[in-house]
Amino acid sequence: MSGWFFREASCKGRPPSVGEKELDMYNLWLLGACLLLGMALRCSGRMPESAPAALNAYVINISLPALTLFYVHRIDLLPGLTYSIAAPWLMFAIGAVFFHCLGQRAGWSRETIGSIILVGSLANTSFVGLPMIESFYGPEQMGLGIVIDQLGTYLVLSTLGILVGAIYAAREFRLSSVVRRVTSFPPLIALVAAILLRSVEFPQMADVVLQRLGGTLAPVALVSVGFQLRFAEIAGRARPLAIGLAFQLVFGPLLVLSILSGGLGFGGLAAQITIFELAMAPQIGAAIVAMEHRLDSPLATLMVGIGIPLSFVTLPAWWLALGTL
């Protein structure tokens, strides 16, 4: 498919510009800086131990809903993107079944299983994914990345993700409690509002406010992750950590590729970019949801903290391998 197709699939009113290109690349440095700043704040003692709870609440209730409302309201959905949108849903479904069965067999706690399903099955298709697409495939292909991110990974997080969080956080399953948690999840409410208001043009001021609030998600979330990141806890979680990262960075995208390309004939540049997006580091938002539901927060922070730098090694290998499609 042509680059024109993907440019047309990008958000309305967001044509590529030199400033945006540079900003997308600087975002990678921002991720690392915020992670280190969170670790530094913990070591300095300048923030209380309860600080991550407040930071996570801000992400869940303000920045993630704002990000969802801004992008989903503006996105143009064109025919021909079905497989690209379905791919993150497929990977999450595979991951949920795999980690649930493996976790029960290995004797992992409900909290660990729920955490690894969330953080090990959802890729960071925005803050890491979009700069990486620009670097390896060019800025004209970022439209497809936005579609995969908003209608794929973030939509999965706002629906199935919160459902998984509610189920595994409950000591005993109560349908009414799960339904209440899911329907009151602020990003899901924002998603429904964005879809219902697609025909309504937001004032420029509202767009600016939503974009600025959504832009705080990655910095605030990564400061929270860095604050809670303790490498000493790797010893007690080495096995789920290694399996979760291996699935997220290698085997999960490989399984989705084999299903979509083998049985359904999905190929070409669209397939390359789609699988490349799935192979990103674990999603920051998923880690925050896991923490918010008290699902093995140390595992969630380790997955993100180690997964982001590790993906800088695995992604070039994916790019080379996908070039043969």
C-alpha positions as CSV (number, residue, x, y, z in Angstrom):
1,M,0.0,0.0,0.0
2,S,1.1,3.5,-0.7
3,G,2.3,6.1,1.7
4,W,-0.7,8.3,0.6
5,F,-3.0,5.7,2.1
6,F,-1.4,5.9,5.5
7,R,-1.2,9.7,5.4
8,E,-4.9,9.8,4.8
9,A,-5.4,7.4,7.8
10,S,-3.7,9.8,10.2
11,C,-5.5,12.2,12.5
12,K,-7.4,15.1,11.0
13,G,-5.5,18.4,11.1
14,R,-2.2,16.8,12.0
15,P,0.0,16.9,8.9
16,P,3.6,15.9,9.3
17,S,5.9,18.8,10.0
18,V,9.6,19.2,10.8
19,G,8.8,20.2,14.4
20,E,6.6,17.2,15.0
21,K,9.2,14.9,13.5
22,E,11.9,16.2,15.9
23,L,9.5,16.1,18.8
24,D,8.6,12.4,18.2
25,M,12.3,11.5,18.3
26,Y,12.9,13.6,21.4
27,N,10.1,11.6,23.1
28,L,12.4,8.6,23.3
29,W,14.9,10.7,25.4
30,L,12.0,11.9,27.5
31,L,11.0,8.4,28.3
32,G,14.4,7.5,29.6
33,A,14.8,10.8,31.5
34,C,11.4,10.4,33.3
35,L,12.2,6.9,34.3
36,L,15.6,8.0,35.8
37,L,14.0,11.0,37.5
38,G,11.5,8.7,39.2
39,M,14.3,6.5,40.5
40,A,16.3,9.6,41.6
41,L,13.2,11.0,43.5
42,R,12.8,7.7,45.4
43,C,16.5,7.7,46.3
44,S,16.5,11.3,47.4
45,G,13.5,10.9,49.7
46,R,11.9,14.1,48.3
47,M,8.6,12.3,47.6
48,P,6.6,10.2,50.0
49,E,6.2,6.4,49.4
50,S,2.5,7.1,48.7
51,A,3.4,9.4,45.7
52,P,2.9,6.7,43.0
53,A,-0.8,6.3,44.0
54,A,-1.4,10.0,43.4
55,L,0.5,9.9,40.1
56,N,-1.3,6.8,38.9
57,A,-4.7,8.3,39.8
58,Y,-3.8,11.4,37.8
59,V,-2.9,9.2,34.7
60,I,-6.1,7.1,35.0
61,N,-8.5,9.9,35.7
62,I,-7.1,12.8,33.6
63,S,-4.3,12.3,31.1
64,L,-5.4,8.9,29.7
65,P,-9.1,10.0,29.2
66,A,-7.8,13.3,27.6
67,L,-5.5,11.4,25.2
68,T,-8.3,9.0,24.3
69,L,-10.9,11.7,23.7
70,F,-8.4,13.8,21.6
71,Y,-7.3,11.1,19.2
72,V,-10.3,8.9,18.9
73,H,-12.5,11.9,18.2
74,R,-10.2,13.0,15.3
75,I,-9.2,9.8,13.8
76,D,-10.1,8.9,10.2
77,L,-10.9,5.2,9.8
78,L,-10.5,4.0,6.2
79,P,-11.3,0.6,4.7
80,G,-8.4,-1.8,4.4
81,L,-7.1,-1.4,8.0
82,T,-9.1,-4.3,9.5
83,Y,-6.2,-6.6,10.0
84,S,-4.0,-3.9,11.4
85,I,-6.6,-2.9,14.0
86,A,-7.4,-6.5,14.8
87,A,-3.8,-7.5,15.5
88,P,-3.5,-5.9,19.0
89,W,-6.8,-7.6,20.0
90,L,-5.5,-10.9,18.7
91,M,-2.2,-10.6,20.6
92,F,-4.0,-9.7,23.8
93,A,-6.4,-12.6,23.5
94,I,-3.4,-15.0,22.9
95,G,-1.5,-13.5,25.8
96,A,-4.5,-13.7,28.2
97,V,-5.0,-17.5,27.5
98,F,-1.3,-18.2,27.5
99,F,-0.4,-16.4,30.7
100,H,-3.6,-17.6,32.5
101,C,-2.9,-21.3,31.8
102,L,0.9,-20.9,32.4
103,G,0.3,-19.0,35.6
104,Q,-2.1,-21.5,37.1
105,R,0.2,-24.4,36.2
106,A,3.3,-22.6,37.7
107,G,1.4,-21.6,40.8
108,W,1.6,-17.9,40.3
109,S,-0.7,-15.6,42.4
110,R,-3.8,-14.1,40.8
111,E,-2.1,-10.7,41.1
112,T,0.9,-11.9,39.1
113,I,-1.2,-13.5,36.4
114,G,-3.3,-10.4,36.0
115,S,-0.3,-8.1,35.9
116,I,1.6,-10.2,33.3
117,I,-1.5,-10.5,31.1
118,L,-1.9,-6.7,31.1
119,V,1.7,-5.7,30.7
120,G,2.9,-8.6,28.7
121,S,0.2,-8.5,26.0
122,L,-0.1,-4.8,25.2
123,A,2.6,-2.9,23.3
124,N,3.7,0.7,23.8
125,T,2.5,1.6,20.3
126,S,2.4,5.4,20.9
127,F,5.3,6.9,23.0
128,V,7.8,4.3,21.8
129,G,6.0,3.0,18.7
130,L,5.4,6.2,16.8
131,P,9.1,7.5,17.0
132,M,10.3,4.0,16.0
133,I,8.0,3.9,13.0
134,E,9.3,7.3,11.9
135,S,12.9,6.2,12.3
136,F,12.6,2.9,10.5
137,Y,9.7,3.5,8.0
138,G,9.4,7.2,7.6
139,P,7.0,9.9,8.9
140,E,4.5,9.2,6.1
141,Q,3.7,5.8,7.7
142,M,2.9,7.2,11.2
143,G,-0.8,7.4,10.3
144,L,-1.1,3.7,10.4
145,G,0.7,3.7,13.7
146,I,-1.9,6.1,15.2
147,V,-4.8,3.9,14.0
148,I,-3.2,0.8,15.5
149,D,-2.5,2.6,18.8
150,Q,-5.9,4.2,19.3
151,L,-8.3,1.6,17.8
152,G,-6.0,-1.3,18.8
153,T,-3.9,-1.2,21.9
154,Y,-5.6,1.7,23.8
155,L,-9.1,0.5,22.9
156,V,-8.1,-3.0,24.2
157,L,-6.8,-1.4,27.4
158,S,-10.0,0.6,27.9
159,T,-12.2,-2.5,27.5
160,L,-10.6,-6.0,27.9
161,G,-7.7,-4.5,29.9
162,I,-9.9,-3.0,32.6
163,L,-12.0,-6.2,32.5
164,V,-8.9,-8.3,33.2
165,G,-7.8,-5.9,35.9
166,A,-11.2,-6.1,37.6
167,I,-11.4,-9.9,37.4
168,Y,-7.9,-10.6,38.8
169,A,-8.1,-7.9,41.5
170,A,-11.3,-9.4,42.9
171,R,-10.6,-12.0,45.6
172,E,-13.9,-13.6,44.6
173,F,-15.7,-13.0,41.3
174,R,-18.8,-10.9,41.5
175,L,-20.3,-9.9,38.2
176,S,-21.8,-6.7,39.6
177,S,-18.4,-5.5,40.9
178,V,-16.6,-6.3,37.6
179,V,-19.3,-4.4,35.6
180,R,-19.1,-1.5,38.0
181,R,-15.3,-1.3,37.6
182,V,-15.4,-1.5,33.9
183,T,-18.2,1.0,33.2
184,S,-16.8,3.5,35.6
185,F,-13.3,3.4,34.1
186,P,-12.6,7.0,33.0
187,P,-10.7,6.2,29.7
188,L,-13.7,3.9,28.7
189,I,-16.1,6.8,29.4
190,A,-13.9,9.1,27.3
191,L,-13.8,6.5,24.5
192,V,-17.6,6.3,24.3
193,A,-17.8,10.1,24.4
194,A,-15.3,10.4,21.6
195,I,-17.2,8.0,19.4
196,L,-20.6,9.7,20.1
197,L,-19.2,13.1,19.5
198,R,-17.3,12.3,16.2
199,S,-19.7,14.5,14.2
200,V,-19.2,17.4,16.5
201,E,-16.2,19.7,15.9
202,F,-14.4,20.6,19.1
203,P,-13.4,24.2,19.7
204,Q,-9.7,24.8,19.1
205,M,-9.3,25.6,22.8
206,A,-10.7,22.2,23.8
207,D,-8.4,20.4,21.4
208,V,-5.4,22.2,22.8
209,V,-6.4,21.4,26.4
210,L,-7.0,17.8,25.7
211,Q,-3.7,17.4,23.7
212,R,-1.7,19.1,26.5
213,L,-3.3,17.0,29.2
214,G,-2.9,13.8,27.1
215,G,0.8,14.7,26.6
216,T,1.5,14.4,30.3
217,L,0.6,10.7,30.3
218,A,4.1,9.3,29.5
219,P,6.2,11.6,31.7
220,V,3.9,11.3,34.8
221,A,3.5,7.5,34.3
222,L,7.2,6.9,33.9
223,V,8.1,9.0,36.9
224,S,5.7,6.7,38.8
225,V,7.2,3.6,37.3
226,G,10.7,4.8,38.0
227,F,9.8,5.6,41.6
228,Q,8.6,2.1,42.1
229,L,11.3,0.3,40.1
230,R,13.5,-1.8,42.3
231,F,15.9,-4.1,40.5
232,A,16.5,-6.1,43.7
233,E,13.0,-7.5,43.1
234,I,14.1,-9.3,39.9
235,A,15.3,-12.3,41.9
236,G,11.8,-13.1,43.1
237,R,10.1,-12.5,39.8
238,A,12.8,-13.6,37.3
239,R,10.7,-16.3,35.6
240,P,7.5,-14.3,35.0
241,L,9.6,-11.3,34.0
242,A,11.6,-13.2,31.5
243,I,8.6,-15.0,30.0
244,G,6.5,-11.8,29.9
245,L,9.2,-9.9,28.0
246,A,9.9,-12.8,25.7
247,F,6.3,-13.0,24.8
248,Q,5.8,-9.2,24.3
249,L,9.0,-8.6,22.4
250,V,9.3,-11.8,20.3
251,F,6.8,-14.6,20.5
252,G,3.5,-12.7,20.7
253,P,4.1,-10.7,17.5
254,L,5.5,-13.8,15.8
255,L,2.3,-15.7,16.6
256,V,0.1,-12.9,15.3
257,L,2.2,-12.7,12.2
258,S,1.9,-16.4,11.5
259,I,-1.9,-16.3,12.0
260,L,-2.6,-13.2,9.9
261,S,-0.1,-13.8,7.1
262,G,-0.4,-17.6,6.9
263,G,-4.1,-18.1,7.1
264,L,-5.4,-14.7,6.0
265,G,-2.8,-13.6,3.5
266,F,-1.9,-10.3,5.4
267,G,1.3,-9.0,4.0
268,G,3.2,-6.1,2.5
269,L,4.1,-2.8,4.2
270,A,0.9,-2.7,6.3
271,A,1.8,-6.1,7.8
272,Q,5.4,-5.0,8.5
273,I,4.4,-1.9,10.3
274,T,1.6,-3.7,12.2
275,I,3.8,-6.4,13.6
276,F,6.6,-3.9,14.2
277,E,4.1,-2.0,16.4
278,L,3.2,-5.2,18.3
279,A,6.8,-5.9,19.1
280,M,7.3,-2.6,21.0
281,A,8.1,-2.6,24.8
282,P,5.2,-3.1,27.3
283,Q,2.6,-0.4,27.3
284,I,3.0,2.2,30.1
285,G,-0.8,2.6,30.4
286,A,-1.2,-1.1,31.0
287,A,1.3,-1.0,33.8
288,I,-0.5,1.9,35.5
289,V,-3.8,0.0,35.2
290,A,-2.1,-3.0,36.8
291,M,-0.8,-0.8,39.7
292,E,-4.2,0.8,40.1
293,H,-5.7,-2.6,40.6
294,R,-2.9,-3.7,42.9
295,L,-1.8,-6.5,40.5
296,D,1.8,-7.2,41.3
297,S,3.1,-3.7,40.9
298,P,6.8,-4.7,41.1
299,L,6.4,-7.0,38.1
300,A,4.6,-4.3,36.1
301,T,7.3,-1.7,36.8
302,L,10.1,-4.2,36.0
303,M,8.4,-5.1,32.7
304,V,8.3,-1.5,31.6
305,G,11.6,-0.4,33.1
306,I,13.6,-3.3,31.5
307,G,11.4,-3.7,28.4
308,I,11.9,-0.2,27.0
309,P,15.7,-0.3,26.7
310,L,15.6,-4.0,25.7
311,S,13.3,-3.1,22.8
312,F,15.9,-0.8,21.3
313,V,17.9,-4.0,20.7
314,T,15.0,-6.3,19.5
315,L,13.3,-3.7,17.2
316,P,16.1,-3.4,14.7
317,A,16.1,-7.2,14.4
318,W,12.4,-7.1,13.8
319,W,12.8,-4.5,11.1
320,L,15.3,-6.6,9.2
321,A,13.2,-9.7,9.5
322,L,10.0,-8.0,8.5
323,G,11.7,-6.5,5.4
324,T,11.4,-10.0,3.8
325,L,7.6,-9.9,3.9
